[in-house]
Amino acid sequence: MSTKSFRELFDEARQTDAYWEERAVLDFTEEIYGRMEALGLRKSQLAERLGTSPAYVTKILGGDANFTLKTMVRLARALDASVHVHVAPDACRVRWFDLWEAPRTRADHLQPRDEDFTAVAAAEGGAEDGPAVAA
């Protein structure tokens, strides 16, 4: 019987759905912890926002809860945040970063931003670095 190295065992584990499920749970709970820390919230305060018990929050943060999208959204909203889901090919390395933007006022919604034009131009096969402006 041959013994496998840690690397071989790890590579085998990465081929299973269970590995990727646990990794997603770990990533999500780390994000929840980080958001709680940024807001200065304790478990009991998050529980109060959720209308649940601190024991339930402990269960969630331990990764022992069944994370449905509904649960994830509820947690995020309680932390003044939102959930973003992204699917990428296995060969890609993905990094997330947040771009902070001042809240738009009602009047701002009447005026398009440069990035609104950029997205349309890119979708139509136009320039990707901004709107075309006639002189």
BALOBA-1460 file (C-alpha; in Angstrom, 3 decimals):
// residues 135
<rec num="1" residu="m" x="0.000" y="0.000" z="0.000"/>
<rec num="2" residu="s" x="1.500" y="3.313" z="-1.019"/>
<rec num="3" residu="t" x="1.231" y="6.399" z="1.100"/>
<rec num="4" residu="k" x="0.203" y="9.631" z="-0.528"/>
<rec num="5" residu="s" x="1.783" y="12.973" z="0.126"/>
<rec num="6" residu="f" x="-0.215" y="15.849" z="1.538"/>
<rec num="7" residu="r" x="-0.072" y="17.518" z="-1.889"/>
<rec num="8" residu="e" x="-1.571" y="14.421" z="-3.555"/>
<rec num="9" residu="l" x="-4.337" y="14.201" z="-0.960"/>
<rec num="10" residu="f" x="-5.041" y="17.911" z="-1.319"/>
<rec num="11" residu="d" x="-5.175" y="17.670" z="-5.118"/>
<rec num="12" residu="e" x="-7.622" y="14.768" z="-4.818"/>
<rec num="13" residu="a" x="-9.809" y="16.727" z="-2.410"/>
<rec num="14" residu="r" x="-9.906" y="19.676" z="-4.823"/>
<rec num="15" residu="q" x="-11.605" y="17.408" z="-7.345"/>
<rec num="16" residu="t" x="-14.665" y="16.971" z="-5.115"/>
<rec num="17" residu="d" x="-17.721" y="19.185" z="-4.789"/>
<rec num="18" residu="a" x="-17.455" y="18.886" z="-0.997"/>
<rec num="19" residu="y" x="-14.112" y="20.710" z="-1.046"/>
<rec num="20" residu="w" x="-15.527" y="23.619" z="-3.057"/>
<rec num="21" residu="e" x="-18.666" y="23.792" z="-0.908"/>
<rec num="22" residu="e" x="-16.609" y="24.012" z="2.282"/>
<rec num="23" residu="r" x="-14.319" y="26.591" z="0.705"/>
<rec num="24" residu="a" x="-17.328" y="28.750" z="-0.250"/>
<rec num="25" residu="v" x="-18.697" y="28.494" z="3.306"/>
<rec num="26" residu="l" x="-15.313" y="29.466" z="4.733"/>
<rec num="27" residu="d" x="-14.973" y="32.418" z="2.344"/>
<rec num="28" residu="f" x="-18.476" y="33.623" z="3.191"/>
<rec num="29" residu="t" x="-18.048" y="33.350" z="6.959"/>
<rec num="30" residu="e" x="-14.719" y="35.201" z="6.730"/>
<rec num="31" residu="e" x="-16.507" y="37.986" z="4.860"/>
<rec num="32" residu="i" x="-19.203" y="38.106" z="7.551"/>
<rec num="33" residu="y" x="-16.547" y="38.295" z="10.294"/>
<rec num="34" residu="g" x="-14.735" y="41.047" z="8.394"/>
<rec num="35" residu="r" x="-17.910" y="43.057" z="7.918"/>
<rec num="36" residu="m" x="-18.826" y="42.681" z="11.602"/>
<rec num="37" residu="e" x="-15.356" y="43.907" z="12.544"/>
<rec num="38" residu="a" x="-15.622" y="46.885" z="10.168"/>
<rec num="39" residu="l" x="-18.942" y="47.864" z="11.747"/>
<rec num="40" residu="g" x="-17.756" y="47.149" z="15.289"/>
<rec num="41" residu="l" x="-20.580" y="44.628" z="15.812"/>
<rec num="42" residu="r" x="-20.582" y="41.813" z="18.324"/>
<rec num="43" residu="k" x="-22.397" y="38.519" z="17.735"/>
<rec num="44" residu="s" x="-25.203" y="39.580" z="20.049"/>
<rec num="45" residu="q" x="-25.715" y="42.776" z="18.053"/>
<rec num="46" residu="l" x="-25.853" y="40.867" z="14.768"/>
<rec num="47" residu="a" x="-28.326" y="38.446" z="16.346"/>
<rec num="48" residu="e" x="-30.492" y="41.401" z="17.348"/>
<rec num="49" residu="r" x="-30.401" y="42.783" z="13.793"/>
<rec num="50" residu="l" x="-31.394" y="39.356" z="12.461"/>
<rec num="51" residu="g" x="-34.049" y="38.792" z="15.115"/>
<rec num="52" residu="t" x="-32.341" y="35.551" z="16.168"/>
<rec num="53" residu="s" x="-30.310" y="34.260" z="19.066"/>
<rec num="54" residu="p" x="-26.559" y="34.761" z="19.569"/>
<rec num="55" residu="a" x="-26.290" y="30.939" z="19.489"/>
<rec num="56" residu="y" x="-27.620" y="30.947" z="15.907"/>
<rec num="57" residu="v" x="-25.054" y="33.580" z="14.916"/>
<rec num="58" residu="t" x="-22.325" y="31.429" z="16.483"/>
<rec num="59" residu="k" x="-23.595" y="28.481" z="14.427"/>
<rec num="60" residu="i" x="-23.523" y="30.583" z="11.259"/>
<rec num="61" residu="l" x="-20.041" y="31.904" z="11.913"/>
<rec num="62" residu="g" x="-18.827" y="28.384" z="12.612"/>
<rec num="63" residu="g" x="-19.998" y="27.346" z="9.152"/>
<rec num="64" residu="d" x="-22.497" y="24.906" z="10.661"/>
<rec num="65" residu="a" x="-25.581" y="26.443" z="9.046"/>
<rec num="66" residu="n" x="-27.069" y="25.552" z="5.685"/>
<rec num="67" residu="f" x="-26.251" y="28.647" z="3.652"/>
<rec num="68" residu="t" x="-29.031" y="29.234" z="1.183"/>
<rec num="69" residu="l" x="-28.877" y="32.374" z="-0.920"/>
<rec num="70" residu="k" x="-31.805" y="33.639" z="1.146"/>
<rec num="71" residu="t" x="-29.783" y="33.215" z="4.358"/>
<rec num="72" residu="m" x="-26.704" y="34.801" z="2.815"/>
<rec num="73" residu="v" x="-28.656" y="37.835" z="1.601"/>
<rec num="74" residu="r" x="-30.358" y="38.203" z="4.974"/>
<rec num="75" residu="l" x="-26.983" y="38.163" z="6.751"/>
<rec num="76" residu="a" x="-25.454" y="40.631" z="4.315"/>
<rec num="77" residu="r" x="-28.392" y="43.035" z="4.569"/>
<rec num="78" residu="a" x="-28.157" y="42.914" z="8.373"/>
<rec num="79" residu="l" x="-24.556" y="44.083" z="7.912"/>
<rec num="80" residu="d" x="-25.464" y="46.904" z="5.506"/>
<rec num="81" residu="a" x="-23.949" y="44.926" z="2.649"/>
<rec num="82" residu="s" x="-24.937" y="42.800" z="-0.334"/>
<rec num="83" residu="v" x="-24.020" y="39.396" z="-1.728"/>
<rec num="84" residu="h" x="-22.192" y="39.085" z="-5.034"/>
<rec num="85" residu="v" x="-21.830" y="35.711" z="-6.725"/>
<rec num="86" residu="h" x="-19.289" y="35.123" z="-9.465"/>
<rec num="87" residu="v" x="-18.589" y="32.020" z="-11.516"/>
<rec num="88" residu="a" x="-15.166" y="31.785" z="-13.144"/>
<rec num="89" residu="p" x="-13.295" y="29.052" z="-15.006"/>
<rec num="90" residu="d" x="-11.142" y="26.835" z="-12.775"/>
<rec num="91" residu="a" x="-7.967" y="28.144" z="-14.384"/>
<rec num="92" residu="c" x="-8.733" y="31.750" z="-13.387"/>
<rec num="93" residu="r" x="-7.430" y="33.430" z="-10.310"/>
<rec num="94" residu="v" x="-10.126" y="35.737" z="-8.962"/>
<rec num="95" residu="r" x="-9.620" y="38.728" z="-6.679"/>
<rec num="96" residu="w" x="-12.439" y="40.819" z="-5.281"/>
<rec num="97" residu="f" x="-12.121" y="44.426" z="-4.290"/>
<rec num="98" residu="d" x="-14.689" y="47.007" z="-3.320"/>
<rec num="99" residu="l" x="-14.901" y="50.369" z="-5.026"/>
<rec num="100" residu="w" x="-16.448" y="52.886" z="-2.676"/>
<rec num="101" residu="e" x="-18.750" y="55.346" z="-4.314"/>
<rec num="102" residu="a" x="-20.676" y="58.213" z="-2.791"/>
<rec num="103" residu="p" x="-24.394" y="57.483" z="-2.722"/>
<rec num="104" residu="r" x="-26.148" y="58.964" z="-5.709"/>
<rec num="105" residu="t" x="-28.834" y="61.506" z="-5.039"/>
<rec num="106" residu="r" x="-32.145" y="61.515" z="-6.847"/>
<rec num="107" residu="a" x="-30.878" y="64.291" z="-9.143"/>
<rec num="108" residu="d" x="-27.760" y="62.232" z="-9.935"/>
<rec num="109" residu="h" x="-29.954" y="59.509" z="-11.411"/>
<rec num="110" residu="l" x="-31.118" y="61.989" z="-14.059"/>
<rec num="111" residu="q" x="-27.538" y="62.609" z="-15.215"/>
<rec num="112" residu="p" x="-25.681" y="59.608" z="-16.699"/>
<rec num="113" residu="r" x="-22.152" y="58.970" z="-15.503"/>
<rec num="114" residu="d" x="-19.164" y="58.340" z="-17.783"/>
<rec num="115" residu="e" x="-19.155" y="54.655" z="-16.866"/>
<rec num="116" residu="d" x="-22.780" y="54.412" z="-18.053"/>
<rec num="117" residu="f" x="-21.587" y="55.450" z="-21.520"/>
<rec num="118" residu="t" x="-18.541" y="53.196" z="-21.323"/>
<rec num="119" residu="a" x="-20.649" y="50.111" z="-20.659"/>
<rec num="120" residu="v" x="-22.966" y="50.923" z="-23.581"/>
<rec num="121" residu="a" x="-20.048" y="51.679" z="-25.910"/>
<rec num="122" residu="a" x="-18.331" y="48.414" z="-24.987"/>
<rec num="123" residu="a" x="-21.549" y="46.452" z="-25.497"/>
<rec num="124" residu="e" x="-22.005" y="48.029" z="-28.924"/>
<rec num="125" residu="g" x="-18.403" y="47.341" z="-29.903"/>
<rec num="126" residu="g" x="-17.334" y="50.962" z="-29.459"/>
<rec num="127" residu="a" x="-14.521" y="52.576" z="-27.531"/>
<rec num="128" residu="e" x="-13.935" y="51.146" z="-24.091"/>
<rec num="129" residu="d" x="-12.275" y="54.184" z="-22.558"/>
<rec num="130" residu="g" x="-15.217" y="56.527" z="-22.393"/>
<rec num="131" residu="p" x="-18.026" y="58.143" z="-24.312"/>
<rec num="132" residu="a" x="-17.460" y="59.625" z="-27.727"/>
<rec num="133" residu="v" x="-18.110" y="63.357" z="-27.646"/>
<rec num="134" residu="a" x="-18.800" y="65.451" z="-30.742"/>
<rec num="135" residu="a" x="-16.965" y="68.763" z="-30.830"/>
